[in-house]
Amino acid sequence: MKRKIAVIGAGWSGLSAAVRLSDCADIVLFEAGKSAGGRARTLAGDNAGFSFLDNGQHIMLYAYRSVRHLMDKIGVDYRRNCAKLPLQWYLADGLRFQTASLPAPLHLIWGILRAEGIAQREKTALFGQMWQLKKRSGADTSVGQWLREQACPPKLLRDFWRPLVLGALNTPLETASLNILQNVLRDGIWAEKDAAAYLLPKTDLGSLLAVPAVDFLRGRGAEIRFGERVGRLEILPDGRIKANGKIFDAAVLAVAPYHAAALLPAETPPVVQTAFSQIRHHAITTVYLRYAEAVRLPAPMCGLADGNVQWFFQRSLLGGSSREVSAVVSASDQAGKKDAEEWIRRADADLRRICPDSGALLAAKAVTEKRATAASEAGRQLPDCRWLQQHNIYPAGDYLHPRYPATLEAAVQSGNLAAEMLLNQL
């Protein structure tokens, strides 16, 4: 007889756990919202004339093996639905390079040797910093502190390290974890040539993964309950779990940490409850812009070292119109309180520094996810989930990954791990 499992939360971690468990268990997937995807979802409602709107412009790397495997399993062809581009770095007001078609690490070495926008002494300094970081081991520290110890030139700080850390960790350089950054570079840029390639979705995030995953689960007999918020979980005397009046053999708790704290059983040790509720977050603001004329960015992903926006994306390459761009501001909470109109004004001004001939701005929408990611801070402490696991509750989420920042790959890996641990205990 199949075990009955509750999966609470239909973000990417919950979906990955449910897909894995659907091979050998009866699944009930609870989602408080009206659709799946969590913080990587398609926005419902009026698109204001845009091709499509997501709650953020998400970036993937080819190194996201777990994401690619999940897509393969649910029947999504990422080769067709994502644009695979070689690693390139293009700041309109600074550093520019593209990796070569060579084995790692020669692909990166060749790219930096031929880089534009920095002097030879800065290229030498960057090679030295990369080498020191690659061989480094020991206690965690902040990226900012480590770069001060390396006497990092201000130009490299402005043109490379700061935008890299904001983009990869969504955490200010002064507090970002050096160990986590090492893991990202080790498993991505330094691993192999293809691992560092971008995988940029050419469709909305719902079509990319969430909708196909839900369809896959329904095809496996899973019960999907949208619009149903789960209350506090109960641990029954026989070890089973009660959720919303239904009894399950185990539960995967795949919700954000600030929601998880309210769902934990009453007898959960206070130290565990506190660990979930005290996780810090940073915001991401995405601004969608549509112009009267085609926007021709000098690179598919074009940034500014000295701007409000870190990166602009050419939406014509991503399933959108040639007159549309998306603009991303990482850790936007650090810029102070700004409303949507202010972010639109700043993004438009930055875009015109790069593409002054874009014509009139016809439509715009700013989306700020206030708690977009858990902060990847130096010395971060993850919640100790052993007590919950011993009581058949398995937390999952990108914020629980021991090595990575809060990314789509971390979410999928965490969901897979929770499912595997659950299966090993039943």
Order of alpha helices (4+ residues) and beta strands (2+ residues): beta-alpha-beta-beta-alpha-alpha-beta-beta-beta-alpha-alpha-alpha-alpha-alpha-beta-alpha-beta-beta-beta-beta-beta-alpha-alpha-beta-beta-beta-beta-alpha-beta-alpha-beta-alpha
